[in-house]
Amino acid sequence: MTLIEQLAKQMGLSHAQLSDYLGIARSFLHMTKTGKRNLPTRHFKTLLAIQQQLETIQMPARPALQPEEAKRLRKRLNKAQYQYFATERKLQLLKERYAQLYRQQQWIARQLEGGTALPTRQRLWLELQQLTVQRRLVEQGGGAIVQLQAQLEALRSEVAVLDAALQDV
């Protein structure tokens, strides 16, 4: 691994960001990395200084969790996992209900289009059903599904964070 790659990884920078930091073109940095060009001395000194500073930085050790804190986190993790699975099931049911309502709406529309000989009473009933289904589609439609998907993603993140915090325990 070259010095450029090592520093970009340690600093969490892309090669584009590193080239911007050094004030050189991205293509020049790439050619330097692949050995086609030499990095000017001033830029090389800058990279060496950064590397030396990074080596002197000591990452603080993560303090061990106290037993009561670990217990509290496990309880919170269990609750978040339960909420995640419950929300996932709710989302699945909502999608199924939405698909069912959509199919129902399509059926009613076909009945109204092809049923010119429908009795007035039946036509009015179908139109009322169509309005009811359309209202339910709006209520249980895309907005509700997107909201539940966002909730599910937030719960997934919370579970991942809590799980990572409890890995060392």
N, C-alpha and C positions, 0 to 999 in steps of 0.2 A: 504494500500500500504506500503510495507516495505521500509526501508531506502535505500536499494540497488536499488529497482525499482524507487523510487523517484529521487535519484541522477542520475541514468542512463537517466531518462527522462529529467531532468533539464539540464544535460550536453549534451544531444543529442548523447549519446553513446549506443551502443548495449551492452548486457551483456558480450559478448566475449571481446569487447574492454575494458570494465570496469575490467574484470578479468585480462587482460594483464596489465592494468595500475597498479593494486594492486599487480601483480606478483603471482597470485594464479591460479590454474587450473579452467577451466570453469565449470567442473563438481562439484568442491568444492564450487564455487560461487552459483551454482544452488542448491546444498544441503543446503547451508546457507540460501538462499532465501526461500526455502520451510520448513525450520526449522529442518532439519535432522542433521545439524552440526552447531556449533557455530563459528562465525567469530573470528579469533585471535584478541587480544586486539589492537595490533599495526595497523591492518587493519581497525578495527572499529574506532580507533582514527583518522586515515586518512580520513575516510568517514565523520566523524563528523566535522573535520576541513574544508573539502570541502563544506559541507552543510552550515556551518556558513559563509564561504566566499560568497557562492551563495546568501544567505539571505541579505548580506550587499550591494550587487550590485543593484543599482537602474537603471532600464531601462529608458533611456531618452524618454521623451514624444515626440511623432511625431509632429513636428510643423504643424499648420494648413496651408492649401494651400491658397495662395492669390487668389482673384477672377480671375485675369488675368492668373495666372498659371493654375487654374482649367479649365478655358476656353480653354487654349492651350492644356491641356491634353485631354479634351473632344473631341476637334477637331482631335487630333492625334488618339484617340480611334476610332472615327467614320471612319477615313481613314483606320486604321488597320483592322477594321471589314469589310469594303468594300473590301479591298485587300484580306482578308481571304475568303470571299464568292466568289469573282471573281476567286481566285486561286483554290478553291474547285470545282467550275464549270469547270474550264479549265482542272483540273485533271480528272474529270468525263468524259469530252469529249475526252480527250487523251486516256483514258482506252477503251472507246467505239470504237474509231478509230483504236486502236491497235488490238482489238478483231476482228473488221471488216477486217482489213488487214490480220490477221492471217487466218481467214476463207477463204479469197480470195486466199491466198497462198496455202492452203490445196486443194481447188477446182482446181486450176491450176495444182498442182502436180498430182491429180487424173486424170485429162484430159490427161496430158502428159504420165502418166504410162499406161493408158488403151487405148490410142488412137494410136496404131501402124499404123492404116490405115488413119491417119490424113494426109491431103495434106501438102506438104512442107511449103507452105505459112502460113497455119494455125498453124503448129508446131512452125515455127519461131516467129510468133506473140505471141503465148503462152509463149515461152521461154523469149521473150523480156518483156512481162508482168510480168513473174516470177521474173526477175532481178529487175524490177522497184518496185515491191511489197517488195522484200527482202531489197532493199535500203531504202524504206520508213519505214519498220519495224525496221531497225537499227537506223534510224534518230528519229523515234517516239517511240522507244521501251523502254525497261526497264530502261535505263539510264535517259531518260527524265522523266519517271514516278517517279523514285526514287528522282530525283532532285525536282520535284514539291511537292512530299510528304514531303521532308525536308523543303522546303519553307513554306508549309502549317503548319508544326509543329512549325516553328519559329514564324509565324504570330499568331498561337494559343497562344504561350507563351507570345508574346507581348500584345495581347488582355487581357490575364489574369492579367498581371502585371499592365497594365493601369487601368483595371477595379478595381483591388484591391486598387490602389492609389486613385481612385475616390470614394471609398466606404464611406468614412467619410464626403465627401462634400455634 
